[in-house]
Structures are given as structure tokens and as C-alpha cells.
């Protein structure tokens, strides 16, 4: 298994190269989920 170029004490998921990328992925997915939920609520009401 190749070492991460950015050596952190905690293992990162394979799709995230750094903590900033992991943070961006998490925040982006959260924003998309909130937006989809809002649209669904507006559509159902």
C-alpha cells in the first residue's frame, strides 16, 4: 500500500488526499442533501 504524500497521524479514506479535500467532500455532500431535502419539501407541500 503506497504511503500518503501528506503524512498524517490518522489514516485518511482512499478518496481523500488531504484533510481539506475530505472537509470539502463532507461539506459538499451535506449541502447537496440539505438542498435536495428543501426542494422535496417544497414540491410535496
Buried (B, 14 or more C-beta within 10 A) or exposed (E): EEEEEEEEEEEBEEEBEEEEBBEEEEEEEEEEEEEEEEEEEEEEE
